């Protein structure tokens, strides 16, 4: 009997902690959920664009250094000159 009461108290504390969690408050409101997902999507998109830009830049710099492969070296130099001319 005493063990059951302790377990019930422990479970009620756990449920109280879960109900006060921020994520549940977000999911309880449609507008908060929409806002949260909008901000999350913006952050994901921005991170993807920045990451891809850095990756392409590093790849082009690497390809520009390869001059012993004439086709790749010339192609990379043309791309870099086009990018710099655009600035």
C-alpha positions in Angstrom: 0.0 0.0 0.0 2.8 2.4 0.9 4.8 1.5 -2.2 1.8 2.1 -4.4 1.3 5.6 -2.9 5.0 6.4 -3.5 4.7 5.2 -7.1 1.6 7.3 -7.6 3.4 10.4 -6.2 6.4 9.7 -8.4 4.3 9.3 -11.5 2.3 12.4 -10.8 5.6 14.4 -10.4 6.8 12.9 -13.7 3.5 13.9 -15.5 3.7 17.4 -14.0 7.3 17.7 -15.3 6.2 16.6 -18.8 3.3 19.0 -18.8 5.5 21.9 -18.0 8.0 21.1 -20.7 8.4 23.8 -23.4 7.8 21.5 -26.3 4.4 20.5 -25.1 3.5 24.2 -24.8 4.5 24.7 -28.4 2.4 21.7 -29.6 -0.7 22.9 -27.6 -1.0 26.0 -29.7 -1.4 25.9 -33.5 0.1 29.4 -33.9 3.1 28.6 -31.8 3.6 25.4 -33.7 3.4 27.2 -37.1 5.8 29.9 -35.9 8.3 27.3 -34.5 8.3 25.4 -37.7 8.7 28.6 -39.8 11.7 29.7 -37.8 13.1 26.2 -37.9 12.7 26.1 -41.7 14.4 29.4 -42.1 17.4 28.3 -40.0 17.6 25.0 -42.0 17.4 26.8 -45.3 20.0 29.4 -44.4 22.4 26.7 -43.0 22.0 24.7 -46.2 22.8 27.7 -48.5 25.8 28.7 -46.4 27.1 25.2 -46.2 26.7 24.6 -49.9 28.4 27.9 -50.8 31.4 27.0 -48.6 31.6 23.5 -50.0 31.4 24.8 -53.7 34.1 27.4 -52.9 36.5 24.9 -51.4 35.8 22.5 -54.3 36.5 25.2 -56.9 39.7 26.3 -55.1 40.9 22.7 -55.1 40.0 22.2 -58.7 41.8 25.4 -59.7 45.0 24.0 -58.1 44.9 20.9 -60.3 46.7 22.0 -63.4 48.1 18.6 -64.4 44.7 17.6 -65.6 44.2 20.1 -68.4 40.4 19.7 -68.8 39.6 20.1 -65.1 42.2 22.8 -64.5 41.0 25.0 -67.4 37.3 24.4 -66.5 37.9 25.4 -62.9 39.9 28.5 -63.9 37.1 29.6 -66.2 34.5 29.2 -63.4 36.7 31.2 -61.0 37.3 33.9 -63.5 33.6 34.2 -64.2 32.8 34.4 -60.4 35.5 37.1 -59.9 34.3 39.0 -63.0 30.8 39.0 -61.5 32.0 40.7 -58.3 
